[in-house]
Amino acid sequence: MRCWPKLTILAAILLFSQPVLTGQETRIVDFGADIISVDPAIENGIQRLLGNVRMAHKNLTLTCDSAYLDQTVNRFRGFGRVHIIKADTLQVYSKFIDYDGKAEFAKLEGNVFMDNVRETLKAPRLDYNMKEEIAYYYGGGQIVDSANTIESFWGYYYLKLNDFVFKDGVTLTNPDNTLITDSLRYNSKTEVMAFEGPSEIFSDTNYIACNRGFYDSKNRTSTFSSSVFMQAKQQLLQTDSLIYDQAGNFTEAFRNVVLKDTVENMIIQGEHLFYDETRNSFRVTEDVLYIMTGEKDSLFLHADTLISSREEASQSRRIQAYPHVQFFREDIQGRCDSLDYLVIDSLINLFREPVIWQENNQLTADTLSIRLGPEGIDRMEMRSGGFMITKEDSTFYNQIKGKVIIGYFVNDQLNTVVVTGNGESLFYPKDGEDFIGQNKAVSSTIRIFFADGKIDRISFITSPDSKLTPIKDLGPADLYLGDFKWQEEKRPENREAIRTWK
C-alpha cells in the first residue's frame, strides 16, 4: 500500500468534491478522510478511506471509521461507527453499510439503530431504500414510539407514510395491553394498527383472542373479528366480532354471542351484546337464550331482550327479560311478557299474563313468583287472580281460584297449596279409576295436598261451603270455574320450542 502526502490528499479531495455527472445521475459528490489511498491489490479505481470518513450524496451525509469508495459504479462501503444523517430528520447508526448511490439503496448490519424523531428502530440488519423511503429489517427488530413498543422477526417501515408492517412473532406492548400476533400493520402518526392471524391481547382486566382486528392506541378502542374470545373478570365471551372501548369501559359484540358467568353459573346467547364493564352490566338482544345451569338440570329461557345488572345494595346480579319470555326445564315450563330475577333472593317474578306448567298442573295469575331453594323450586306464589288447574283427563280438570295462592314444593314436586282470600275449588274425587262426582266448594282458606303431581286431599279451613254433584247431573257449563282457560297449546315441549312464540 502507498500512502499519499498531505498535499496529494488535499488535491484529491478537491478533485472528487466537484460534481461528476453521467446523464442525469448524481455521483457521490463529496467525501473525505484522514487518509485516502489507492491499493493496487484492490480492484482498480477503488479508493480506501481511513479515519474520520465523511461522504455526502444528495440530502444524505455519512460518517464512519473506514470505507471503500468506487466512483465508477457509485458504491460506498463503510465500516465502524457508521452514522447517517438524512434531511436533518432521520439518523441511522450501524457497524457496516453498503451503499449503492445509483439506486440510493443501503444495506446496514450490526446493531442498526434508526431514529426518525417520532419513532426509533433497532435491528441486527436493515435494508434501506432511500429513494422510496422504505426500510426493511430481518432477523428480529424493534420499533419504539411514544405509545408502543413492537417487536417482530422481520418488517417494513414506510417512512413517508409513517407505516410499519410486521411479520412473524409480532409482540406489541404499551401501558394498557400486550398484543401477540402473526402480522401487524401500524401507523405511528395515527397510532392505528391492523393485525391478522391468531392473536392474543392481554391487559390488567381482560384477555382477548381472535384472528383479525384493529386497534386505535390514541383512543384506546379496538375491533376484533373471526372467532373472538374474551375473558373479563368472571365472564367469558365468544362472538363473531367485537368492539372494545377501553377508555369508555364498554364492549359490544355481534353475531353468535355466547356469554358465560363462571361464578353465577349462567350462559347467555344472542346476536347482539352491549357490556358496561364499570357497572358490570350487559344487554343482549335478538334471539336471546339464557341458560341457568344447575346440579340436577338446567333452565333454558328465551326472550327478545335480556338485561343483567349488578345491584350494589345487595351485591347481587339482577336478570330482566322481555318481551315474549318462555322457559323450559324438564320439570317446569312457563311463559310471560316480562321477567325479573334477583339472584341473591333466588326469586323469579313473572309479569303480564304469566303461565307456568308443572307436570299436569297449570298456574296463572296477574303476578307469579318462583322462589328457588338449594334443591330446586322452593315455593310458588300467585297474586291477584291466581288460578291453578290440574288436568285429570281430556274432560275433567281440578281447579282452584283465590286472591293469593302459594304452592310449596318438595324435591321440585308440588307438595302443598294454600289458597287465601275468596278461595274457590272444583275437583273430581275418584273411586279407584272412576270419577264419583264433582266437589265444588267456596272457602276463604283452602289447603290442598298433592301426591305424585295430583291432588290427594283438600281441607277447607275457614267457612267452607261445598257441594258434591254426580257426574251424570253435570252439564258443559258446570265443568269449569269462571275465567277457566287451559293453555296446553302454548306449553313449550322442549328447550328448542321456547324460540317460537304462540
C-alpha positions in Angstrom: 0.0 0.0 0.0 1.2 3.5 -0.9 0.2 6.5 1.3 -0.2 9.9 -0.4 1.4 13.0 1.0 -0.9 15.5 2.6 -0.8 17.8 -0.4 -1.8 15.0 -2.7 -4.7 14.1 -0.3 -5.9 17.7 -0.4 -5.7 17.7 -4.2 -7.7 14.5 -4.3 -10.4 15.8 -2.0 -10.7 19.0 -4.1 -10.9 16.9 -7.3 -13.5 14.5 -6.1 -15.6 17.3 -4.4 -16.6 18.5 -7.9 -19.9 17.2 -9.3 -19.4 14.2 -11.6 -22.4 13.5 -13.9 -23.3 10.8 -16.3 -26.5 11.7 -17.9 -28.9 12.7 -15.1 -27.1 10.5 -12.5 -25.8 12.3 -9.4 -22.5 10.8 -8.2 -21.2 10.8 -4.6 -20.0 14.4 -4.9 -18.3 15.0 -1.6 -16.1 12.7 0.5 -13.1 13.0 2.7 -11.0 11.2 5.3 -7.7 11.5 7.2 -6.1 9.1 4.7 -7.2 8.3 1.2 -5.3 5.8 -0.8 -5.5 3.5 -3.8 -4.2 0.0 -3.3 -3.2 -1.9 -6.5 -4.2 -5.1 -4.7 -7.8 -3.9 -4.6 -9.9 -3.7 -7.7 -8.9 -0.8 -10.0 -10.5 2.5 -9.3 -11.5 1.8 -5.7 -10.2 4.2 -3.1 -9.7 3.3 0.6 -10.7 5.9 3.2 -9.3 5.7 6.7 -10.1 7.9 9.8 -13.0 10.4 10.1 -14.5 9.3 6.9 -17.2 11.6 5.5 -19.4 11.1 2.5 -22.3 13.2 1.1 -24.9 12.3 -1.6 -28.0 14.5 -2.2 -29.6 15.2 1.2 -27.6 12.4 2.9 -24.4 12.7 4.9 -22.5 9.7 6.3 -19.5 9.3 8.7 -17.7 6.1 9.7 -14.2 4.9 10.7 -13.1 3.5 7.3 -14.6 2.8 3.9 -14.1 1.7 0.3 -15.4 4.0 -2.5 -15.9 3.1 -6.1 -16.9 6.2 -8.0 -17.2 4.2 -11.3 -20.3 2.4 -10.0 -21.2 5.0 -7.3 -20.8 2.5 -4.5 -19.6 3.2 -0.9 -18.9 0.6 1.8 -18.3 1.9 5.3 -17.1 0.2 8.5 -17.1 1.0 12.2 -19.4 3.7 13.8 -21.5 4.3 10.8 -23.7 7.3 11.2 -26.1 8.6 8.6 -28.0 11.9 8.7 -30.7 12.4 6.1 -32.6 15.7 5.7 -31.9 16.6 9.3 -34.8 14.5 10.4 -33.5 10.9 10.2 -30.4 9.4 11.8 -29.2 5.9 11.3 -26.3 4.1 13.2 -24.7 0.7 12.4 -21.3 -1.1 12.2 -21.4 -1.6 8.5 -23.0 0.0 5.4 -23.0 -1.0 1.7 -24.5 2.0 -0.1 -25.4 2.0 -3.8 -25.5 5.6 -4.8 -27.1 4.9 -8.2 -30.0 3.1 -6.7 -29.9 5.1 -3.5 -30.1 1.8 -1.6 -28.2 0.9 1.6 -27.6 -2.4 3.4 -26.7 -1.9 7.1 -25.5 -4.5 9.6 -24.5 -4.6 13.2 -26.7 -3.0 15.9 -28.6 -0.9 13.4 -30.4 2.0 15.1 -32.7 4.3 13.2 -34.1 7.5 14.8 -36.9 9.3 12.9 -37.9 11.8 15.7 -41.3 10.2 16.0 -40.0 6.6 16.5 -36.9 4.5 16.7 -36.0 1.2 15.1 -33.5 -1.4 16.2 -32.4 -4.4 14.2 -29.3 -6.6 13.5 -29.7 -5.9 9.8 -31.6 -3.3 7.8 -32.1 -2.6 4.1 -32.9 1.0 3.3 -34.3 2.3 0.0 -33.6 6.0 0.4 -35.3 7.0 -2.9 -38.6 5.4 -1.9 -38.1 5.9 1.8 -38.7 2.2 2.7 -36.7 0.3 5.3 -36.7 -3.5 5.7 -35.3 -5.4 8.6 -35.0 -9.1 9.1 -33.6 -11.4 11.8 -35.5 -9.6 14.5 -36.3 -5.9 15.1 -37.9 -3.4 17.4 -39.9 -0.2 16.9 -40.5 2.2 19.7 -42.7 5.3 19.7 -44.4 7.4 22.3 -47.2 4.8 22.8 -45.9 1.4 21.8 -43.0 -1.0 21.6 -43.4 -3.5 18.7 -41.1 -6.5 18.0 -41.1 -9.0 15.2 -38.8 -11.2 13.2 -39.0 -9.0 10.1 -40.8 -5.9 9.0 -41.1 -3.0 6.6 -41.0 0.7 7.5 -42.6 3.2 5.0 -41.1 6.4 6.3 -43.1 8.8 4.1 -46.4 7.3 5.4 -45.2 6.5 8.9 -46.4 3.0 8.2 -44.9 -0.2 9.6 -45.6 -3.8 8.5 -44.5 -6.5 11.0 -44.4 -10.3 10.3 -43.7 -13.4 12.3 -43.7 -13.4 16.1 -45.1 -9.9 16.5 -45.4 -8.6 20.0 -46.8 -5.1 20.8 -46.6 -3.7 24.3 -47.9 -0.4 25.8 -49.1 0.7 29.3 -52.6 -0.8 28.6 -52.1 -4.0 26.6 -49.8 -6.6 25.2 -50.6 -8.0 21.8 -49.2 -11.1 20.3 -50.0 -11.8 16.6 -48.6 -13.1 13.3 -48.9 -10.0 11.2 -49.4 -6.3 12.1 -49.7 -3.0 10.2 -49.2 0.1 12.2 -49.2 3.8 11.6 -47.1 5.7 14.2 -48.8 9.0 13.4 -52.4 7.9 13.8 -51.4 5.1 16.2 -53.9 2.8 14.5 -53.0 -0.8 13.8 -54.5 -3.7 12.0 -53.4 -7.3 12.8 -54.1 -10.6 11.1 -53.7 -14.3 12.1 -54.1 -16.0 15.5 -53.8 -13.1 18.0 -53.9 -12.6 21.8 -54.3 -9.4 23.7 -53.5 -9.2 27.5 -54.5 -6.4 29.8 -55.0 -5.9 33.6 -58.7 -6.6 33.3 -59.2 -8.6 30.1 -57.8 -11.3 27.8 -58.9 -11.4 24.2 -58.1 -13.9 21.4 -59.2 -13.6 17.7 -57.9 -13.9 14.2 -58.3 -10.4 12.9 -58.5 -6.9 14.5 -57.9 -3.2 14.6 -56.6 -1.1 17.5 -56.6 2.6 17.9 -53.9 3.3 20.5 -54.7 7.0 20.9 -58.4 6.5 21.5 -58.0 3.1 23.2 -60.6 1.4 21.0 -60.4 -2.0 19.3 -62.3 -4.0 16.8 -61.9 -7.8 16.8 -63.3 -10.4 14.4 -63.2 -14.1 13.4 -63.6 -16.4 16.3 -63.4 -13.9 19.1 -62.9 -15.0 22.7 -62.8 -12.5 25.6 -62.4 -13.0 29.3 -63.4 -10.1 31.6 -63.4 -10.7 35.4 -65.7 -13.8 35.9 -67.3 -13.5 32.4 -66.2 -15.5 29.3 -67.4 -14.1 25.9 -67.4 -15.7 22.5 -68.6 -14.0 19.3 -68.0 -13.4 15.6 -67.0 -9.8 16.1 -66.4 -7.4 19.0 -65.8 -3.7 19.6 -63.9 -2.9 22.8 -63.7 0.7 24.1 -61.0 0.6 26.8 -61.4 4.3 27.7 -65.2 4.0 28.0 -65.0 0.6 29.6 -67.7 -1.0 27.3 -67.8 -3.9 24.9 -70.2 -4.5 22.0 -70.4 -8.0 20.4 -72.2 -9.0 17.2 -73.5 -12.4 15.9 -73.3 -15.8 17.6 -72.7 -14.2 21.0 -72.2 -16.6 24.0 -71.6 -15.1 27.4 -70.7 -17.4 30.4 -70.6 -16.3 34.0 -68.5 -18.8 35.9 -69.4 -17.6 39.3 -73.2 -17.3 38.9 -73.4 -20.4 36.7 -75.3 -18.8 33.8 -74.9 -18.8 30.0 -76.4 -16.2 27.7 -76.6 -16.4 23.9 -77.8 -13.8 21.4 -76.9 -11.9 18.3 -76.0 -8.5 19.9 -74.5 -7.7 23.3 -73.6 -4.4 25.0 -71.4 -4.8 28.1 -70.7 -2.0 30.6 -67.5 -3.0 32.4 -67.7 -0.2 35.0 -71.2 -1.2 36.1 -70.7 -4.9 35.3 -73.9 -5.0 33.4 -74.9 -6.1 29.9 -77.8 -6.1 27.5 -78.4 -8.9 25.0 -80.9 -8.7 22.1 -82.0 -10.7 19.1 -82.8 -14.4 19.7 -81.8 -14.4 23.3 -81.2 -17.6 25.2 -80.5 -17.6 28.9 -79.3 -20.9 30.5 -79.3 -21.2 34.3 -77.2 -24.3 35.0 -77.9 -26.4 38.0 -76.7 -29.6 39.6 -79.8 -31.6 38.5 -81.0 -29.9 35.4 -80.6 -26.6 33.5 -83.3 -24.0 32.9 -83.5 -22.6 29.3 -85.1 -19.2 28.8 -85.8 -17.3 25.6 -86.7 -13.6 25.1 -86.3 -10.7 22.7 -84.1 -8.7 25.2 -82.3 -9.6 28.3 -80.6 -7.2 30.7 -78.2 -8.2 33.5 -77.0 -5.7 36.0 -75.1 -5.7 39.3 -77.2 -4.5 42.3 -74.8 -2.5 44.5 -77.1 -2.6 47.6 -77.5 -6.3 47.5 -74.1 -7.1 45.8 -76.1 -9.5 43.6 -76.9 -9.8 39.9 -80.4 -8.9 38.6 -81.7 -10.5 35.4 -84.5 -8.9 33.4 -86.1 -10.3 30.3 -88.8 -9.0 27.9 -91.0 -9.5 25.9 -92.1 -12.9 24.7 -90.4 -14.7 27.6 -90.6 -18.5 27.5 -88.6 -21.0 29.6 -88.2 -24.8 29.8 -86.8 -27.2 32.3 -87.8 -30.9 32.3 -89.9 -30.4 35.4 -91.3 -26.9 34.8 -92.2 -24.7 31.8 -93.6 -21.2 31.6 -94.2 -18.0 29.6 -94.9 -14.3 30.3 -94.4 -10.9 28.9 -91.6 -9.9 31.2 -89.5 -11.5 33.9 -87.3 -10.2 36.8 -84.8 -12.4 38.7 -82.7 -11.3 41.7 -80.0 -13.9 42.2 -79.4 -13.3 45.9 -83.1 -13.6 46.7 -83.5 -16.6 44.4 -86.8 -15.0 43.4 -88.1 -15.0 39.9 -91.1 -12.7 39.2 -93.2 -13.1 36.1 -95.5 -10.3 34.9 -98.3 -9.8 32.4 -100.3 -13.0 31.6 -97.8 -15.4 33.2 -98.4 -19.1 32.8 -96.5 -22.0 34.5 -96.8 -25.7 33.8 -95.5 -28.2 36.3 -96.3 -31.8 35.4 -100.0 -31.8 34.7 -100.6 -28.6 36.6 -101.2 -25.1 35.1 -100.7 -22.0 37.2 -101.7 -18.5 36.2 -102.1 -15.1 38.0 -101.6 -11.4 37.3 -98.2 -11.7 39.0 -96.5 -15.0 39.6 -93.3 -15.6 41.6 -91.0 -18.6 41.9 -88.6 -18.9 44.8 -85.7 -21.2 44.3 -84.1 -23.2 47.1 -80.9 -25.3 47.4 -82.6 -28.3 45.9 -84.6 -26.5 43.1 -88.0 -24.8 43.4 -88.9 -24.0 47.0 -92.3 -22.3 46.5 -94.5 -20.5 44.0 -96.8 -17.5 44.7 -99.7 -16.4 42.6 -101.1 -13.0 43.5 -104.3 -11.4 42.2 -106.3 -13.7 40.1 -104.5 -16.8 41.0 -105.8 -19.9 39.1 -104.5 -23.4 39.4 -105.7 -26.2 37.0 -104.8 -29.9 37.2 -105.7 -32.0 34.3 -107.3 -35.3 35.2 -108.3 -36.3 31.7 -109.5 -34.7 28.4 -112.8 -33.7 30.0 -112.2 -33.1 33.7 -109.9 -30.6 35.3 -109.4 -29.9 39.0 -109.5 -26.2 39.6 -108.5 -23.8 42.4 -109.0 -20.0 42.4 -108.1 -17.4 45.0 -106.8 -14.0 45.8 -103.4 -15.5 46.8 -102.2 -19.0 46.1 -99.0 -20.3 47.4 -97.6 -23.6 46.3 -94.9 -25.4 48.3 -92.5 -27.9 46.7 -90.5 -30.8 47.9 -87.8 -32.2 45.6 -89.1 -30.0 42.8 -92.5 -31.5 43.0 -95.7 -29.7 44.1 -96.5 -30.9 47.6 -99.0 -28.4 49.2 -101.1 -25.5 48.0 -102.6 -22.9 50.3 -105.3 -20.6 49.0 -106.3 -17.4 50.9 -108.9 -14.9 50.0 -112.1 -15.7 48.0 -111.0 -19.3 47.6 -112.9 -21.5 45.2 -112.3 -25.1 44.3 -113.7 -27.6 41.8 -112.4 -31.1 41.8 -113.4 -34.6 40.8 -112.9 -37.3 43.5 -112.4 -40.9 42.4 -113.3 -44.3 43.5 -110.4 -46.3 42.1 -110.3 -45.2 38.4 -113.9 -43.9 38.3 -115.0 -40.4 38.9 -117.8 -40.3 41.5 -118.8 -36.7 41.0 -117.8 -33.1 41.2 -117.0 -31.4 44.5 -117.4 -27.6 44.3 -116.5 -25.5 47.3 -116.1 -22.0 48.5 -113.8 -21.1 51.4 -111.7 -18.1 52.4 -108.8 -20.5 53.1 -108.2 -23.8 51.4 -105.3 -26.3 51.8 -104.6 -28.8 49.0 -102.2 -31.8 49.4 -100.6 -33.4 46.4 -99.1 -36.8 45.8 -97.3 -37.7 42.6 -98.3 -34.4 41.0 -102.0 -34.9 41.6 -104.5 -33.8 44.2 -104.6 -36.2 47.1 -106.9 -34.4 49.5 -108.4 -31.0 50.2 -109.0 -29.2 53.6 -111.3 -26.2 53.8 -110.1 -24.2 56.7 -112.4 -21.2 57.1 -116.2 -21.1 56.5 -116.4 -23.8 53.9 -119.5 -24.2 51.6 -119.2 -27.3 49.4 -121.5 -29.4 47.2 -121.0 -32.8 45.6 -122.7 -33.3 42.3 -122.9 -36.7 40.5 -121.2 -36.8 37.1 -124.4 -37.6 35.3 -126.0 -34.4 36.5 -123.3 -32.1 35.2 -123.8 -30.0 32.1 -121.0 -28.5 29.9 -121.3 -25.2 31.7 -120.8 -26.8 35.1 -117.4 -28.2 34.4 -115.3 -25.0 34.9 -114.9 -22.1 37.3 -115.1 -18.6 35.9 -112.1 -17.5 33.8 -111.1 -21.1 33.2 -108.5 -21.2 30.3 -106.4 -24.3 29.6 -103.4 -23.2 27.5 -101.7 -26.5 26.8 -101.2 -25.5 23.1 -98.8 -22.7 24.3 -96.7 -25.0 26.5 -93.1 -25.4 25.3 -92.5 -29.1 24.6 -88.7 -28.9 24.7 -85.9 -26.3 25.0 -86.0 -25.6 21.3 -89.7 -24.8 21.3 -89.2 -21.8 23.6 -87.8 -19.9 20.5 -91.3 -20.0 18.9 -94.0 -17.7 20.5 -97.5 -19.0 20.0 
